[in-house]
C-alpha cells in the first residue's frame, strides 16, 4: 500500500464459512482490511460506520441480511 493511502475496511457476513473465507483472502491480498463473520448476531451495529463496504448474505439463520 502506498504511503498516505487510506485502507478500505470491508465487513463480510455469511453463514457459509467457505464463501467468506474466499472473500476475505481475496480482498486481503488487495490490501483491504477485511472483517469476516459467520453469524449476523456477531455484528456490532455501533461499529458499522467504520466500514466502507458491507457484504451480507441475504438468507442467514436468525436474522436475514435485509433485516440487519
Phi, psi and omega in degrees: 000140181288147178299133179088352180279153182267132177282131178277132179255131182236137173250126176245126179230110183211138181282353175265101185304325180298319180294310184288334177293318177297315181295319180297313181295316181297314181289325180295325178294337180266017177066030170263150173267118186245128170253123182242128180234149180250009183215121182297338179293336181283350181290126176270101185301331179290337182267358184298331183296340181283345182270138176272339179217132177235122179249117183241140169286134182287318184251098179234156178290143177090302181213133180277158178304321178299318181293320180297000000 
